[in-house]
Amino acid sequence: MNKGRGSAAEAVADIPDGASLAVGGFGLSGVPAALIEALYAQRATGLEVVSNNCGVDGRGLGVLLAAGRIARVTGSYVGENKEFARQYLSGELEVELTPQGTLAERLRAGGAGIPAFYTPAGVGTQVARGGLPWRYAADGTVAVASPAKETRDFAGRPYVLEHGITTDFALVRAWRGDRHGNLRFRRAAANFNPLAAMAGRVTVAEVEELVEPGELAPDEIHLPGVYVQRVVALTAAQAADKPIEKRTVST
């Protein structure tokens, strides 16, 4: 089955207002920037995003955030995205913060058909007890707070119940991929991309290098094509566009 699409715009054209999206990347590493830009041009709004973070100001998911297209974020941290922090604290954006490893497992579990699991992460904190601010009111009070979660002891140790995540769509970036949707990730881009791809009911992958089926050896494939419905080949310029979130120098 040829899952190739002619452009990023074609690949995201049917994403509607209010859709839920799992988006790969960590900071600016492995972010599906071309698909995000195409979605920005497509003008879908009211999106519910699941991603480790929400990009940075002006890059990655920060593009959609600044345009007011995102209504809710499930992620691990705000990072250095000032607009993310502003929208959250002013009540414009609903944010569900969750431990990073828990978020990764929730995505993987959803993709594997596992509805829920127990984890020790968050036990004894507001993650389990509830009360974390999901949305603030304009006056700074908490308008929506997280609910309490079920806890249970196993072998004398407490665990908290977390639910798997599935989304309407997933946007991911891979190093190499074929027209059947088999993907290989490179270095840090192998962070949340495979997990996000598993969680999406319709997964769209942008690939730096598109190869023909059979060119990827079976043991090279990090994510099989069964999880991917659409593949977009990046241009050379798009593939080379890999910004650095924070530059440091040493002497």
Steps between C-alpha positions, in 0.01 A plus 500: 500500500642836397448737793694786344341845474609773262535770762463577869196713415329201337587276796336726762215639288228299677599580860187675633447763765506347847710198397734335748864465392797307635813683386853362514815684600686613808570871517593562137651157438300277267213747465277450190545865403378472139174334608448758774554785251256336259243467778551866585429592136199266501355709788354219715428634848386384843762223488573272795870417493690224677874565487793499739507880478350763272802612301661838560391849408471507122611141434333161502163492673572853617383613154151357557496617860581862413220498242246391762434169327562275803232464768656233720845350557595177676874514558788472742629855528458855379870542421612846392189576295388835640177501297412156634544625856304818430201321348492242778521750786246735339241225456514492119642148488420180687812306598527152648853457632610140554831335591712449190537125529130466574416699187724276291336187639149642458570550129657156462216336692238669287673384183526146636130486590561512875233721659677570831796401717636554850822693563682621814571839336296772667394305807462732799484813285227707337542278194320231699301711749365736236479877516763585239380808308391399150348837420517833680226761507577855388532609864770240569284252688485137390207445264565132424711270717622147441289224655628257760631174354448147621788359703568140594765309689703223335741304720470769763582788267246761382437563130280746314274411208573681173300473179641426157480774237366474147448797269322571174828574319873481565774711339854360512841542340732216396847480349415238238174344393350303213170526316353226716544720807790316662712754689850533640586776746844650561652581836296741716212500250421149627364661816122548488453443127442121504265531798300785347474305175355201684237711674350662189206343320632669185875553512679733261879474475737745337825329403838648418576220257229302319610158375326224315346203682766240572787748531460506876618172649250354750736555793547867399130580541414670828128536427313267263271644236188360665505810723543750214236603247670788313861578408636832372853539361675818615693722263875529553452841661228372734710199600799723578297744711590385851509797735674489837283596795780638715851560370790469742869554449804377685847642531 
